Amino acid sequence: MTTPVHNQSADAAATALVVLNVNHVTASSDSRFVSRLRASGCDTTYFERRVQREIVPNINALSRSVRSENGSVIWIRPEWRTETLADWPTSTRSNMAAQGFDTPSHDGLHNFSLLDGLDVETGDHDLTTFSPSAFWGSPLLATLRNLGIVDVLIAGCFTESAVVINAMDSTNTGFFTTVIEDACTSISAERHEESMALHSRLFKVANTRDVIARLSGK
């Protein structure tokens, strides 16, 4: 399949930063997901350090820059209300449960909240998704179109799954899509780097510093 190429807007106000899955159920060091990885013998040091030392600070820097240019910041959180994930697509349930996502995560629960340290402002958009793709599991597509967005910046977890899925859907629904390499992560450096090699063949890939410079016109 050929990925369509869309023109980037010169108007920074037509930019949206879409932050995927940077909440406690997916990205916290004390989450059931991370705990299960450790119990299986997986070294989660890279992931935990990268989230706190790079992902959160870079997302905050990007958010400030996008807002300063009158762009939009959209936080996406996965939601499920049963241990069987009955409100998610059938094909995703067993894999998610096996990874530790088998306890409810929704509004009112701590594991649903965004990670501590993220700078969230009142004017931001907070959406929940019932699918790995927020373009199909949430009102993201309608929100982007209603805001007049042309450029979509993708950040968050995980590079080889939600990030690539949403970047693909963003591109295929008509947006100029950029994956922010140092604002995304996977469980290991190897997985992240392998996934970014795929991203670079499908989408524009940039780092936080370059994106901020472009938005400010410097």
N, C-alpha and C positions, 0 to 999 in steps of 0.2 A: 504494500500500500504506500502511495506517495503522500507524504505529509504536506498539506497546503502551506504556502508561505504568505503571510499577511504583512502589510506595511506598518511600520512603527509610526506612532503619532509624534508630532513635534510638540504637542501640548501635554505638559506634565500633569495637568489636571485630569487628563483622560487615562491616568494610570491607577491601577488597583494592586495593592499588595495582598495576596491571598496566603494566609498562614494556616498550614494544615497540621492538625493533631498534636499541637504542643500543649497538651494538658496532662493532668496527673495520671490518667489511666494509661497513657501511651509513653510519656516521656519522663516520668518521675523515677528517681532511683529506688523508691520504696513501693513502686507499683507491683501488682501481681505479675504482670508481664515480665518485668526485669527480674523479679525474684525467681520466676520459673526458669528464666534463661540461666541465672547463676546456679540454680539447683541442678541443671542439666550439664553443668561443666563449662558453660560459655563465659568467657571473660568479657564483662560489660564495662570495663574501665574506660575504654575509648568512648563509648556512647555517653556514659554519665559525665565525663569531663568535657566532651565536645558540646553537649547540651548547655551546660552551665557556663563554660568559658568562651564559646563561640556562637552557638545558635541563639541563645537569649540575647546577648549583647548586640549581635548583628541584626536580629529582627527588630530590636528597639531602635537601632540607628536607622534602619530602613523605614520604620513606621514614622519616625520624626521627620525624615526627609520627604516622604510621600505626603504627609499632612501639611507640611510647610508649603508645598506646591499645589495645595487644594486637591490632591488626589484622595483615594479612598483606601482604608485599611479594613480587611475582612478576615475575621477569625473563624475558622472552621473547626468544630469539635464533633467527633463521632458520638452517637447516642444509641444505646440499646436498653430496653427496659426489662428484659428477662434473661435468665441464665442461659437459655437455649438460643439467644439472639434471634428470636422468632420474627423480629421486625427488620431483619437484614436479609439480603438476597440469599436464597438457599445455598448457592454454590460457595458462599463465603463462610458459612456458620461453623463447620467442623474445623477448618483451619484456624479461625479466630479463637475458638474455644481451646484448641490444643496449645495455642500460644499464651493462654492465660487471660484472654478477654472473655471470661465466662461468669463474670459478676456484673450486675446492672451498672450502667453509667449514664446518668441523666441529671437534669437540673435538680439541685438540692443535695446532691451527693458530692463529697469532697473530690472523689476521683474524676469527676466531670469538669472541675474548675481548671482554668488555665494555670500554667506553672507560675509559681511565685517569681517576681522579678520582671515579668513582662509588663510593659507600659501600655495599658489599655485606656483609651479615652472615650468619653461619652459619645462622641460623634462617630465612633467606629461601628462597623456592622458585625454582629455576632450571630452566626448561623450554625445549626446542627445538621449533621448528615446521617442518613440511614443506609449509606452505601459507601464503598471505597472511593467512588467518584462523587464529589460534592456537586458536580454538574447534573447528576441524575438523582442524587439522594437528598438534595436540599434546594432552596430557592436561589442558589448562587448564579445560575445563568440569567434568570430574570433580574436579579439585583445588578449584575454587571451591565446589562443592557439598559436598565432604567437609569443607571448612573452615567450612561454615555461613555463607558470605558472602551478603550481601544487596546491599551497595553496591559497585560497581566504579568505580574511578578509572582513567582511561586517559591515559597519557603516552607520548611517544616519537616515532618517525619512521615514516611521513611523514603529515602532516595529511590529504592528499588521497587516500591509499591505505590503508595498514595501519591507521591510526588510525580512519578512518571505517568500514572493513570490520569491525574488531573491536568498535567501539562499537555498530554495528548488530547484530552477532551477540550481543553481551552483552545488549542490550535485548531482542532476540527470544527469548533463552533464559531470561528471567525476572529479570534483575538491574536494579536502579536504577543507571543509567550516567551518569557525569559525565566529560566531556572537559576536561582541564586545559589551558586555552588557552596559558599561558606555560610549559608543560612539554612542548609539542609543537612540531614544526617541519616546514617544507617547504624546498625549495631556495631559494625567493624569498619576500619579504614579500608580493608580490601573490598567489602561489599559496596561501600560508598564510591570508591574509585572506579570499580567495574561498572556501576550504574551510571556514573557521570560520563563515562566513555560512550555509553548508549545515548544519553541525553544530548551530548554534543553533536551527534549525528542527526538528531530529530528537531532540536530546538536551539534557540540562542542560549548560551550559558555565559554568566557573568559573575563577578564577585561584588560584594557589598560596596566597596569603595568606588568601583567604576559606575555602578548604578546610581549611587548618590551624586557623583560628579555629573552624570548625564542629566539627572533630574534638576540639578541646580544650574545647569547650563555652563558649567566650568570645564 
